[in-house]
Every structure is written in C-alpha cells, then in structure tokens.
Amino acid sequence: MSEVSDVDKADLTARLSEANILVVDDEPGMRNFMVKTLSPYCKSVAEAKDAESANALLAQRHFDVMILDNIMPDRKGIDWLADQRSRGGFTDTIMITAYADLDTAIQAMRAGAADFVLKPFRSNQILNAVRRCIQMTQLRRENMLLRRELDTSDIGRKQRDRLIGSSAAISAVRETLDRVRNVATPVLITGASGSGKEVAARQLHMSSCRADMPFVAINCATIPAEMIEIELFGHVVGAFPGAVSSREGLLPSARGGTVFLDEVAALDPSAQSALLRVIEDGLVRPVGTERDIQLDLRFVLATSSSLTQEVAEGRFREDLLFRINVLEIAMPPLGQRDTDVIVLADLFLNDISRRLGLPALEIDPVTRAAMLRHDWPGNIRELRNFIERSLIFGRFPIDTMSSPQIVNGRIEPLDQVERREILRALEAVRGNRSEAARRLGISRKTIDRKCAAWGL
C-alpha cells in the first residue's frame, strides 16, 4: 500500500473535508479497508453490505460520493445503479470490480458511474478517484450556475455582493444582515423593485459561514409555471416529453449554500406547497421520482408586493408566509437614502464608462441637486439607466427628472416642506412618532422637537 505524500494530503484534506461517502460492498474486509482509508480525510464514511441496506441509507441522507461494488450476491451493482438513476438518484458513483472488460466499463458509464476502479487497488488510487469525483462534481455545478448567471443577468452588468452607501437607512439594513448572517432561519427581504434586494441577499451570503458554498439566485417571475418545479427540484429521464436525460435541480445544486428566491409571490400553488416542504424538512423530490433528497440550504426570499395582501386574495399560502416571515428586512427606496444616490452614481459612472469605452462625466452641482431632489421611483435600477443614458448622450438629462416644488410661482421654503412631510408621515402612521421617524430616516428626537415647536 503506497503512502500519500504531504502535498497530496493537503489537497485531499481540502477536497474531502466536507464529503459524505457511502461504501457499498458485500465483503466486510473491503468495507473495513475503505472506511479506514477514507475516514481520516472525509466528513463521514457510511457502509452498506448490499443494495437493500444502501437504499435505506440513501433514503435517510445525502451522500456526495458512493463507492459501489459491481458483483454482489443479490444483484449487479451496474443494474442497481441504473435503477437508482431512473428513480432520481443523483449521487456520483465510483464503480469497483475485480472482473472488468471494456463492455463492463461501458455499461457502468451508461448506468451513470462517474469513474471505474479495478480491484485490487491501493489506498491512494481510491482516494484520488474520490477526489476527482468531487472535483468534477464541483466544476459541473459551478459551470451550470455560471451559465445560468450569464443567461439571467444583464449583459455586462457586474453583480455586487455588498450594499453601497452610508445613509442611516442602509446602515440599519447592514446591521440587521450582520446580526442574522449565521442563523439558518429563512430571511424575507421586502421592498420596491430595484431597491437592492438581491444585493442584500448576496451580502448576507458572503458574510455568512456559507460564503464558500454556492449562491443561487432564482427569479420566480421569469420561469413559466409549468417549469418551476422542474427547474427547482430537477428531473429524471422520461419525467415529461423531451426529458431525454436526468438533470439536477437548482436547489440540489446549491446544497450547503444559499438560495435566493426573488418575487416569491409569483410561485403557483403547487410550487408553494413544495417550497414549504423544502423549507420545513429540507427534502426535495425530483420530478418523475418517488424519492426525496435531503438538502442543507439557507433560504433568502424577496418580494416587491405585499404577501399579506396576496394571502388575503387567495394567491399565496398563509402557512408559507408564516414560515418565511420570521426575519423580515425592508429595503429602503433610493429616495430615502440621502446622499447615497451620489455615491452610487459615481460608482455607475466609472463602471459603465469603462465598459462602454465612453468618456466619464463629472456630476456638477446642478445635477447633484436634481439627483438628490428626484424621488427615483425606479430606485437603483432607474439611477443606473439614467447614468448609462447620460454617458451615451454626453450630458445629464436632468430635464427628464421631476420638477422642483413650486408654490405661487416661487420655490417652497424648506421649513414648510419639512413641516408638510413630517405631518404627512404622522398622519399615515396614526401618530406613531417612532414609526414616522423610521420611515422618514430621521431620529425620534427630531420629530419630538419639531412637534413641540409647532405646538403639537
């Protein structure tokens, strides 16, 4: 038995430290050898003496790699593996056998085996086979997720994983994200379209203990209702017309990481029921199978509509709302983020001018005032479009923005604007000064002081 070098050990430790392995072999000596070989490097190594025992273990938990003997008393490993694949088994499998020829190897690959190892083998051979298997799985998932990211994101637009700005409103969001970053509880992010819900979700993921695992963003509103379960949970051959091969779903591809479900209100009732089950039990059932897959996921969900209203109108499950609305983070609209609009504008100017190869523009005082005054109903997305349009035309089209408030032919005094907006906020929240202060982005003491001056 050859020894594993120190360099190889370091690589093995990095690759296998979180791996769960299942060894299926009828020979106790072979099982014992592989458990002793793999245990120092892997998170866990389970063993099964036959297909029936393996079925029971696979039904209980997920394994990253299965090492399967081909010749067993009850049935051939190749036949059992092919049956596993047809029933929704996606565990990567290394086939081992003492009796091999080219035809057997071809059958093993067709059955779904990822690698083929001949007995007798040394410890470093099986360790390297497991390492290759895990590496190829990671590369395959990363490739799929990167392709999907390119397909679903705006061309040339860089995804960001941190919230930009120093306003009190966005600082409060960052503080909340930091407080909940390492808890497994689902997080619901609410806010208008374009307010940065996905960026907040990415920051939450990147600051969490799951940062090294996948972040999968899914816009529920862009996937057809008849395809949503197929996309989320995966499918097997023949699950529907045109399903000529099995495919792992987006949720299984994110195992160990974070799933961001944007516009969750767009899910149809069937998908809502399946999602509730996944969040509560961590179980996913690929379409066309009767078998569940256990997953470890952190869910971050987002909506730009009122889920309470959706429940009242019968379009959203009330029990799902209760399950996902444990931790709610409300994203402030850009119009309530003070000078963050200028910080973001400078950032977009640099990024977009470099991408388009256009000369950058300087934000003059008049443009700054117009940008700070504008309500930005489209939020950050509107600001970015405004900057891109400005760079293309070589000037800031501030004439397209909302006009200054004019009263009797003159600009309204600041104290009158301030009084009107504070009183409007108090009326909207039925006199709750703390809530009015939160919505206005000012302190409670400021409202108390103003109201005292106004005799309220």
C-alpha positions, 0 to 999 in steps of 0.5 A: 500500500503506497503512502500519500505524500504531504502535498497530496494530503493537503489537497485531499484534506481540502477536497474531502473535508466536507464529503459524505461517502457511502461504501457499498460492498458485500465483503466486510474486509473491503468495507473495513479497508475503505472506511479506514482509508477514507475516514481520516480525510472525509466528513463521514464514511457510511457502509452498506453490505448490499443494495437493500441496506444502501437504499435505506441509507440513501433514503435517510441522507445525502451522500456526495460520493458512493463507492459501489461494488459491481458483483454482489450476491443479490444483484449487479451493482451496474443494474442497481445503479441504473435503477437508482438513476431512473428513480432520481438518484443523483449521487456520483458513483465510483464503480469497483470490480475485480472482473472488468472488460471494456463492455463492463466499463461501458455499461457502468458509464451508461448506468451513470458511474462517474469513474471505474476502479479495478480491484485490487487497488491501493489506498491512494488510487481510491482516494484520488478517484474520490477526489476527482469525483468531487472535483468534477462534481464541483466544476459541473455545478459551478459551470451550470450556475455560471451559465445560468448567471450569464443567461439571467443577468444583464449583459455586462452588468457586474453583480455586487455582493455588498450594499453601497452607501452610508445613509442611516437607512442602509446602515440599519439594513447592514446591521440587521444582515450582520446580526442574522448572517449565521442563523439558518432561519429563512430571511424575507427581504421586502421592498420596491423593485430595484431597491437592492434586494438581491444585493442584500441577499448576496451580502448576507451570503458572503458574510455568512459561514456559507460564503464558500458554498454556492449562491443561487439566485432564482427569479420566480417571475421569469420561469413559466409555471409549468417549469418551476418545479422542474427547474427547482427540484430537477428531473429524471429521464422520461419525467415529461416529453423531451426529458431525454436525460436526468438533470439536477435541480437548482436547489440540489445544486446549491446544497450547503449554500444559499438560495435566493428566491426573488418575487416569491409571490409569483410561485403557483400553488403547487410550487408553494406547497413544495417550497414549504416542504423544502423549507420545513424538512429540507427534502426535495423530490425530483420530478418523475421520482418517488424519492426525496433528497435531503438538502442543507440550504439557507433560504433568502426570499424577496418580494416587491408586493405585499404577501399579506395582501396576496394571502388575503386574495387567495394567491399565496399560502398563509402557512408559507408566509408564516414560515418565511416571515420570521426575519423580515428586512425592508429595503429602503427606496433610493429616495430615502437614502440621502446622499447615497444616490451620489455615491452610487452614481459615481460608482455607475459612472466609472463602471459603465464608462469603462465598459462602454469605452465612453468618456466619464462625466463629472456630476456638477452641482446642478445635477447633484441637486436634481439627483438628490431632489428626484424621488427615483421611483425606479430606485437603483435600477432607474439611477443606473439607466439614467447614468448609462443614458447620460454617458451615451448622450454626453450630458445629464438629462436632468430635464427628464427628472421631476420638477422642483416644488413650486408654490405661487410661482416661487420655490417652497421654503424648506421649513414648510416642506419639512413641516408638510412631510413630517405631518404627512408621515404622522398622519399615515402612521396614526401618530406613531412618532417612532414609526414616522421617524423610521420611515422618514430616516430621521431620529425620534428626537427630531420629530419630538422637537419639531412637534413641540415647536409647532405646538403639537 
